[in-house]
């Protein structure tokens, strides 16, 4: 499609508000409820009264390919619900609702205070203050309770009474509910002023108010970006995100929610649930594999768009297969298997219903798989993005993932993605490719690109010092998976021990000892010098030399029973630590030996050879980050 699909025109504010009132201009169902407080409303009214710009609106012409379920603006009459809107308001809901409720609806405004307390308010302009150039215009905009009486002293005293039109005239305040009926209000004022002998005194002020202030409401025009009916769903989403910088962030899920709502399906209820008995998929995922009160489930950060992504992979694969069957061949010109935003926005409700249960099971199986790999907490999850293909693959193959041969291949693929650091950014293409290639590999197909492309440089271990690094987290999980035992208790780090003993990554040669021995943080903070240990064990270690804290473990204390030296050597070895080097505090030799051992562990997990370094570990490194380290520090992780 060529050419512009939008135009920008100034439209009279009164015309826009009248469209809201009669239902010709409505909201798409993804828009949140009106939430502005009375101070923000006053500020908006003050700007209009001075003919100041308040920002552009954006509308979408109905009747095109974007079929959103509409709903009238809040406070519109019931008759508006029976009207088929000509336009939908995509950006400007809060402003238009505020102005509609205050100036056109003719009813008390249900709003909130700045402290979020619900209140009912009428809004007026103090005419004298509004005409006083020394007074801030917002001070001239006043809000009063539903009975239009302002009280003080715990409601015992009446300060102002605007409860009748005559009282408005007496106090010289103008009701903003009549902002577009100002001429009639003036005629009523003239009748009252003549009857009370105040025409000569007050009429010049009222006339000046109408000319200089009230006419700004009737003459006010708002710039409107009007998208026509040919605008695509993806364009609507993109444009909304660019224009609506101060409002509710819009993603594919919100748009799909509004599209499905037009067909009577409540997608938001599927995800967020409703009431105690339906916690929704989000609630199910938050609880999945949660084994400690303080921890959310490993799936807690799965987004609703991630869920749609998996469904889209299945749907677009169906489309591709159908096209291939129809053409009796394979080809790159057939529909692509994808979960990109454009595909999500075009995901039909029928496809969602077809695959929603399968996708849910895929994510729950992914949680179980991650636990088998000793990835227990969100904080320790290497890549949030890799859960998407993992869930899709497990959903696709069903119970076959539990077969030993398949499980080993899936583990290899997973660790190649983690340790090869392949899921850090721009992963949509890789997700789709893995969804196709991994199941095919399990049934005799070629090795997936994620496995064949993954590599691990031997010097990478030296630069892995940041918890944001996926590979850093991966090595920690691999050590627990390799049946490392706690130095103090000798327990392996299954989920019970992990949560019960508050296990985390700790230094082997303590930080204080390293600093006392002039070893740079660049060296001692490397994953080479770290391992999973319980909180109590780390307290015993403290900041002393390894030889000293090993002696403390062997001698025991009031908090811990003595550990036999031979058993302790076994505990150390389970962490790929040479006990002799630790007992003699030989830091450099320890670092070199453990680097070799960790590289062997990584090679085993990736199922491929990893080059072993020939040079010894240097104790001095540059303070500058190398390219790999810089990338690792900016790796997006789920926390």
C-alpha positions in Angstrom: 0.0 0.0 0.0 1.5 3.3 -1.0 0.6 6.9 0.0 -0.4 8.3 3.4 -3.0 6.6 5.4 -3.6 9.5 7.7 -4.4 13.2 7.8 -4.1 15.9 10.4 -6.9 18.4 10.8 -7.9 20.9 13.5 -11.4 19.9 14.8 -13.5 22.1 17.0 -13.4 20.9 20.6 -17.2 21.2 20.9 -17.7 19.0 17.8 -15.4 16.3 19.3 -17.2 16.3 22.6 -20.6 16.1 20.8 -19.3 13.0 18.9 -18.4 11.5 22.3 -21.8 12.2 23.6 -23.7 10.7 20.7 -21.4 7.7 20.3 -19.9 8.5 16.9 -16.5 8.8 18.6 -15.8 5.9 21.0 -12.8 4.1 22.5 -11.3 0.8 21.6 -11.7 -1.8 24.3 -7.9 -1.9 25.1 -8.0 1.6 26.6 -7.9 1.7 30.4 -10.5 3.5 32.4 -10.5 7.3 33.0 -8.2 8.0 36.0 -7.3 11.8 36.0 -7.5 13.5 39.4 -9.1 16.9 40.0 -5.8 18.8 40.0 -5.0 17.5 36.5 -8.5 18.4 35.3 -8.1 21.9 36.7 -4.7 22.3 34.8 -6.3 21.1 31.6 -9.3 23.5 31.9 -6.9 26.3 32.7 -5.0 25.6 29.5 -8.2 25.6 27.4 -9.3 28.8 29.0 -6.1 30.5 27.8 -6.3 28.9 24.4 -3.0 27.0 25.1 -2.3 23.8 23.2 -3.1 20.6 25.0 -1.7 18.1 22.5 -3.0 16.3 19.5 -5.5 13.5 19.4 -5.4 10.4 17.3 -8.4 8.6 15.8 -8.9 5.6 13.7 -11.7 5.3 11.1 -13.8 2.2 11.6 -14.9 -0.2 9.0 -11.4 -1.3 7.9 -9.3 -4.3 8.7 -8.7 -3.3 12.3 -11.9 -4.5 14.0 -11.8 -3.4 17.6 -14.6 -3.8 20.1 -15.7 -0.2 20.8 -17.0 1.3 24.1 -18.3 4.8 24.7 -16.3 7.3 26.5 -16.9 7.2 30.3 -20.1 9.0 31.3 -21.6 9.0 27.8 -25.4 8.3 27.8 -26.7 4.7 27.4 -27.9 5.5 23.9 -24.2 5.9 22.8 -23.7 2.1 23.3 -26.2 1.4 20.6 -24.4 3.5 18.0 -21.9 2.1 15.6 -18.9 4.6 16.0 -17.4 6.2 12.9 -14.1 6.7 14.7 -12.2 5.3 17.6 -10.1 7.5 19.9 -6.6 5.9 20.1 -4.8 8.7 21.9 -6.4 11.4 24.0 -8.9 9.5 26.1 -7.9 11.1 29.4 -8.1 14.6 28.0 -11.3 14.1 26.1 -13.1 12.3 29.0 -12.1 15.0 31.4 -13.4 17.8 29.1 -16.5 15.8 28.3 -17.4 15.2 31.9 -16.7 18.7 33.0 -18.1 20.8 30.2 -20.8 18.9 28.3 -22.2 16.0 30.3 -24.1 18.2 32.8 -23.6 15.9 35.7 -21.4 15.8 38.8 -17.9 14.5 37.9 -16.7 11.4 39.7 -13.0 11.8 40.0 -10.2 11.3 42.6 -8.1 13.6 44.7 -4.4 13.8 44.2 -4.2 11.2 47.0 -6.4 8.9 45.0 -9.5 9.2 47.2 -12.8 9.1 45.2 -14.8 12.3 45.2 -17.6 14.0 43.3 -17.0 17.4 42.0 -18.5 20.3 40.1 -16.0 22.7 38.4 -16.4 26.5 38.2 -14.3 29.5 37.1 -13.9 32.3 39.5 -14.6 35.2 37.1 -12.7 37.9 39.0 -9.6 35.7 39.5 -9.6 34.6 35.9 -9.5 38.2 34.7 -6.8 39.1 37.2 -3.5 38.8 35.3 -1.6 38.6 38.6 -3.4 35.4 39.6 -2.3 32.0 38.2 -5.1 30.7 36.0 -5.2 27.3 37.8 -6.2 29.2 41.0 -9.2 30.5 39.2 -10.5 27.0 38.4 -12.3 25.7 41.5 -13.9 22.4 42.3 -16.7 22.0 44.8 -18.6 19.0 46.3 -21.7 17.4 44.8 -24.1 19.8 46.6 -22.0 22.8 45.4 -21.4 24.1 48.9 -17.9 24.6 50.2 -17.7 24.0 54.0 -15.0 24.2 56.7 -14.6 23.6 60.4 -15.6 19.9 60.0 -18.6 20.9 57.8 -20.0 23.3 60.5 -19.4 26.5 58.5 -20.4 27.4 55.0 -17.7 29.3 53.1 -19.3 29.4 49.6 -22.6 28.4 48.2 -23.0 27.8 44.5 -26.0 25.6 44.7 -28.3 27.7 42.5 -27.9 29.8 39.4 -28.6 32.9 41.5 -25.8 32.0 43.9 -23.4 31.6 40.9 -24.4 35.2 39.9 -23.9 36.5 43.4 -20.5 34.9 43.8 -19.5 35.7 40.2 -18.5 32.2 39.3 -19.2 30.4 36.0 -20.2 26.7 36.0 -18.0 24.9 33.5 -20.8 22.4 32.9 -22.2 25.3 30.8 -19.0 26.1 28.9 -20.7 25.7 25.6 -23.9 27.4 26.8 -22.3 30.6 27.8 -24.6 32.9 25.9 -27.7 31.5 27.6 -26.0 31.9 31.0 -25.3 35.5 30.2 -28.9 36.2 29.3 -30.0 34.7 32.6 -27.4 36.8 34.3 -28.7 40.0 32.7 -32.2 39.2 33.9 -30.9 38.6 37.5 -28.7 41.6 37.5 -31.4 44.0 36.3 -33.8 42.6 38.9 -31.2 43.1 41.7 -29.9 46.4 40.6 -26.4 45.1 39.8 -26.3 45.4 36.1 -24.1 48.4 35.9 -21.7 47.1 38.5 -21.2 43.5 37.2 -22.1 43.4 33.5 -18.7 44.8 32.2 -16.9 42.1 34.1 -19.1 39.3 32.8 -18.8 40.7 29.3 -15.0 40.8 29.5 -15.0 37.3 30.9 -17.1 36.0 27.9 -14.9 37.8 25.4 -11.5 37.0 26.8 -12.0 33.6 28.4 -15.2 31.8 27.7 -15.0 32.3 24.0 -11.7 30.2 24.1 -13.8 27.2 24.8 -16.3 27.7 21.9 -13.5 28.6 19.6 -11.0 26.0 20.6 -9.7 23.6 18.0 -7.8 20.4 18.6 -5.3 18.9 16.1 -6.4 15.4 15.2 -4.3 12.8 13.6 -6.9 10.7 11.7 -5.9 7.3 10.6 -8.1 6.0 7.8 -9.7 2.5 7.5 -6.9 1.2 5.4 -4.4 1.4 8.3 -3.0 -2.0 9.2 -3.0 -3.4 12.7 0.8 -3.2 13.0 0.7 0.4 11.9 -1.9 1.2 14.5 0.3 -0.4 17.2 3.4 1.4 16.0 1.8 4.8 15.6 0.2 4.6 18.9 3.4 3.8 20.6 5.1 6.8 19.0 2.3 9.3 19.7 1.0 8.1 23.1 4.2 8.7 25.0 2.4 9.7 28.2 -0.4 7.2 28.3 -0.8 3.5 28.7 1.8 1.5 26.8 0.2 -0.4 24.0 1.5 -3.8 23.0 0.2 -6.6 20.7 -1.7 -8.3 23.5 -3.8 -5.2 24.1 -4.6 -4.9 20.4 -5.4 -8.6 20.1 -7.6 -8.3 23.2 -9.6 -5.5 21.6 -9.9 -7.5 18.3 -11.0 -10.7 20.0 -13.5 -8.7 22.1 -15.3 -7.7 18.9 -16.0 -11.5 18.6 -17.1 -11.8 22.2 -13.9 -13.4 23.6 -12.3 -11.9 26.7 -8.6 -12.5 26.2 -7.7 -10.4 29.3 -9.7 -12.7 31.5 -7.8 -15.7 30.1 -4.6 -14.1 31.1 -5.3 -12.3 34.3 -8.3 -14.3 35.5 -11.3 -13.2 37.4 -12.2 -13.8 41.0 -10.7 -16.3 43.4 -11.6 -19.4 41.4 -10.0 -18.2 38.1 -6.4 -16.9 38.6 -5.7 -16.9 34.8 -2.7 -18.1 33.0 -0.5 -15.4 34.5 -1.4 -16.6 38.0 -0.8 -20.2 36.9 2.7 -19.3 35.6 3.6 -17.2 38.7 2.9 -20.3 40.8 4.6 -22.8 38.5 7.4 -24.6 40.3 7.3 -22.1 43.2 8.8 -23.9 46.2 9.6 -21.1 48.6 7.2 -18.5 50.0 9.5 -15.6 49.1 10.0 -16.8 45.5 7.8 -16.4 42.4 7.6 -19.3 40.0 10.3 -19.6 37.3 7.6 -18.6 34.8 6.5 -15.5 36.6 8.1 -13.2 34.0 6.5 -14.9 31.0 4.6 -12.1 29.3 1.2 -12.4 27.6 2.9 -11.6 24.3 5.3 -14.5 24.9 2.3 -16.8 25.3 0.8 -15.4 22.0 4.2 -15.9 20.4 4.1 -19.6 21.0 0.6 -19.9 19.6 1.7 -17.8 16.6 4.5 -20.3 15.9 2.1 -23.1 15.6 -0.4 -21.1 13.6 2.1 -19.8 11.1 3.5 -23.3 10.7 0.1 -24.5 9.8 -0.2 -21.7 7.2 3.2 -22.7 5.8 2.4 -26.4 5.6 -1.0 -25.7 4.0 0.7 -23.5 1.3 3.4 -26.2 0.7 0.7 -28.9 0.3 -1.2 -26.7 -2.1 1.8 -26.1 -4.2 3.2 -29.6 -3.7 6.6 -28.3 -2.8 8.7 -26.4 -0.3 9.9 -22.9 -0.8 11.1 -19.7 0.8 8.1 -17.8 -0.7 5.7 -19.6 1.5 4.5 -18.0 4.7 7.2 -17.7 7.3 6.9 -19.4 10.7 7.1 -16.4 13.1 6.0 -14.8 16.3 6.8 -11.3 15.4 4.4 -8.5 16.3 2.8 -8.4 12.8 1.9 -12.1 13.1 0.5 -11.7 16.6 -1.7 -8.9 15.4 -3.1 -11.1 12.7 -3.5 -14.2 14.9 -7.2 -15.3 14.4 -9.3 -16.2 17.4 -9.7 -19.7 16.0 -6.0 -20.3 16.1 -5.8 -18.9 19.6 -8.5 -21.3 20.8 -6.9 -24.2 18.9 -3.5 -23.9 20.5 -4.0 -22.1 23.9 -4.1 -25.3 26.0 -1.1 -26.7 24.1 0.9 -23.6 24.7 0.0 -23.5 28.4 1.3 -27.1 28.8 4.4 -26.2 26.9 5.3 -23.4 29.4 4.5 -25.6 32.4 6.8 -28.3 30.9 9.5 -25.7 30.4 9.3 -24.9 34.1 9.9 -28.6 34.9 12.7 -28.8 32.5 14.5 -25.7 34.0 14.2 -27.3 37.4 16.0 -30.4 36.1 18.8 -28.1 35.0 19.0 -26.5 38.4 17.6 -23.2 37.3 15.3 -22.5 40.2 14.9 -18.7 40.5 14.0 -15.9 38.1 17.2 -14.2 39.4 19.2 -17.1 38.1 17.4 -17.6 34.8 20.0 -17.1 32.0 17.6 -16.0 29.2 14.0 -15.1 29.6 13.7 -15.1 25.8 14.8 -18.8 25.5 11.7 -19.9 27.4 9.6 -19.1 24.3 11.2 -21.7 22.0 11.6 -24.1 24.9 7.9 -24.0 25.6 7.0 -24.3 21.9 9.3 -27.3 21.4 8.1 -29.1 24.5 4.5 -28.4 23.5 5.1 -29.7 20.0 6.7 -33.0 21.0 4.5 -33.7 24.0 5.6 -36.5 26.4 8.4 -37.5 24.1 10.6 -34.9 25.8 10.9 -37.3 28.8 12.6 -40.0 26.6 16.3 -40.1 27.6 17.6 -39.5 24.1 15.3 -36.6 23.4 16.0 -35.1 26.8 19.7 -35.2 26.2 19.4 -33.4 22.9 17.1 -30.8 24.3 19.6 -30.2 27.2 22.4 -29.8 24.7 20.3 -27.3 22.6 19.5 -25.3 25.8 23.0 -25.1 27.0 24.4 -24.2 23.6 21.9 -21.3 23.6 23.0 -20.2 27.1 26.7 -20.8 27.0 27.0 -19.7 23.4 25.1 -16.5 24.5 22.8 -16.7 21.5 19.6 -15.5 23.0 20.6 -12.0 24.1 19.0 -9.8 21.5 17.2 -9.9 18.1 16.1 -13.4 18.7 12.8 -13.7 16.8 14.4 -15.4 13.8 16.3 -17.8 16.1 13.2 -18.7 18.0 11.3 -19.6 14.8 14.3 -21.6 13.5 14.7 -23.5 16.7 11.0 -24.3 16.8 11.4 -26.0 13.4 14.8 -27.5 13.7 14.9 -29.0 17.3 11.8 -31.3 16.9 13.1 -32.4 13.5 16.5 -33.2 15.0 14.9 -35.4 17.6 13.5 -37.6 14.8 16.7 -37.8 12.8 17.0 -34.4 11.2 20.0 -32.2 11.0 21.6 -30.6 14.0 19.9 -27.2 14.8 21.8 -24.1 14.0 21.8 -23.0 17.6 23.8 -26.2 18.4 26.1 -26.1 15.4 26.8 -22.3 15.7 27.4 -22.2 19.4 31.0 -21.8 20.6 32.7 -21.0 23.8 36.1 -19.2 23.9 38.4 -20.4 26.7 39.3 -16.9 27.9 35.5 -16.1 28.3 35.5 -17.5 31.8 37.9 -14.8 32.9 35.5 -12.1 31.9 32.4 -13.6 33.4 32.1 -11.5 36.5 28.6 -10.0 36.2 25.3 -11.6 37.3 23.6 -10.2 34.2 25.7 -12.6 32.0 23.6 -15.6 30.9 26.8 -17.7 30.7 27.7 -16.7 34.3 24.3 -17.9 35.6 24.6 -21.0 33.3 27.9 -22.1 34.9 26.5 -21.8 38.4 23.5 -24.0 37.4 25.8 -26.5 35.7 27.9 -26.9 38.9 24.7 -27.7 40.9 23.6 -30.0 38.1 26.9 -31.8 38.3 26.1 -32.7 41.9 28.3 -30.2 43.7 28.0 -30.6 47.5 27.9 -27.9 50.1 31.3 -27.5 51.9 29.7 -27.7 55.3 26.7 -30.1 55.0 27.7 -32.2 52.0 24.2 -31.8 50.6 23.7 -31.6 46.9 21.8 -28.6 45.7 18.4 -29.9 44.8 15.5 -27.6 45.1 14.9 -28.4 48.7 18.4 -27.6 49.8 18.6 -24.6 47.4 15.6 -22.8 48.9 15.9 -24.2 52.5 19.6 -23.3 52.8 19.5 -20.0 50.9 22.0 -21.0 48.3 23.8 -18.4 46.2 27.0 -17.8 44.3 30.0 -17.0 46.6 33.7 -16.5 46.4 36.0 -19.5 47.0 39.0 -17.4 47.8 37.2 -14.7 49.8 37.1 -11.2 48.6 38.9 -9.8 51.7 41.7 -12.3 51.4 42.1 -11.4 47.7 42.2 -7.7 48.5 44.7 -8.2 51.3 46.9 -10.1 48.8 46.6 -7.3 46.2 44.6 -9.4 43.7 42.5 -7.3 41.4 38.7 -7.5 41.4 38.9 -8.3 37.7 40.5 -11.6 38.7 38.9 -12.7 41.9 35.4 -11.7 40.8 35.6 -14.1 37.9 33.2 -17.1 37.9 36.3 -19.2 38.1 36.6 -18.1 41.8 32.9 -18.6 42.5 30.6 -21.5 43.3 27.2 -22.2 44.8 27.2 -22.4 48.6 24.7 -22.1 51.4 24.4 -18.9 53.4 25.6 -20.6 56.6 28.6 -22.1 54.9 29.5 -18.7 53.5 29.3 -17.2 57.0 31.8 -19.8 58.2 34.2 -19.0 55.3 34.1 -15.3 56.1 37.1 -13.4 54.8 40.0 -15.6 55.8 42.4 -17.7 53.8 41.0 -21.0 52.4 43.4 -23.0 54.5 41.9 -21.2 57.6 38.3 -21.7 56.8 38.8 -25.3 55.8 40.3 -25.8 59.2 37.3 -24.2 60.8 35.0 -26.6 58.9 37.1 -29.6 60.0 37.2 -28.5 63.7 33.5 -27.7 63.9 31.8 -25.2 66.0 28.7 -24.5 68.0 26.9 -24.0 64.7 28.4 -26.9 62.7 29.6 -30.4 63.4 33.2 -31.2 62.4 33.7 -32.3 58.8 36.1 -35.2 58.1 39.1 -34.0 56.0 38.7 -36.8 53.5 34.9 -36.0 53.1 35.7 -32.3 52.8 38.1 -33.0 50.0 35.3 -34.8 48.2 33.0 -31.9 48.7 35.6 -29.6 47.2 36.2 -31.9 44.3 32.5 -31.9 43.5 32.9 -28.2 42.8 35.8 -28.9 40.4 38.2 -27.6 43.0 41.6 -29.1 43.6 41.7 -29.5 47.4 45.5 -29.4 47.6 45.7 -26.0 46.0 42.9 -24.6 48.2 44.6 -26.0 51.4 47.9 -24.3 50.4 46.2 -21.0 49.3 47.8 -21.3 45.9 45.5 -18.8 44.1 47.1 -18.7 40.7 47.4 -22.5 40.4 43.9 -22.8 41.7 42.6 -20.4 39.0 44.4 -22.2 36.2 43.2 -25.7 37.3 39.6 -24.7 37.9 39.5 -22.8 34.6 40.4 -26.1 32.9 37.8 -28.0 34.9 35.0 -25.6 34.2 35.8 -25.6 30.5 35.5 -29.4 30.5 32.1 -29.0 32.2 31.0 -26.5 29.6 32.2 -28.7 26.8 30.2 -31.6 28.2 27.0 -29.5 28.5 27.3 -28.1 25.0 28.3 -31.5 23.5 31.2 -30.2 21.6 34.9 -29.6 22.0 36.0 -26.4 23.8 39.6 -25.3 23.2 41.6 -25.5 26.3 44.0 -22.6 27.1 47.7 -23.2 26.9 48.8 -20.2 28.9 48.6 -19.9 32.6 46.0 -17.6 34.2 47.4 -14.2 34.7 46.7 -12.3 37.9 46.7 -8.9 36.1 44.0 -7.9 33.6 43.2 -4.7 31.8 40.5 -2.5 33.5 38.8 -2.2 30.1 36.0 -4.5 29.2 36.6 -6.6 26.1 33.9 -7.0 23.5 32.5 -10.2 25.0 32.4 -8.8 28.5 30.7 -5.7 27.4 28.0 -7.8 25.7 27.7 -10.0 28.8 27.1 -7.0 31.0 24.3 -5.8 28.8 22.6 -9.2 28.5 19.0 -8.9 29.4 18.1 -11.4 32.1 14.9 -12.1 33.9 15.0 -10.8 37.5 
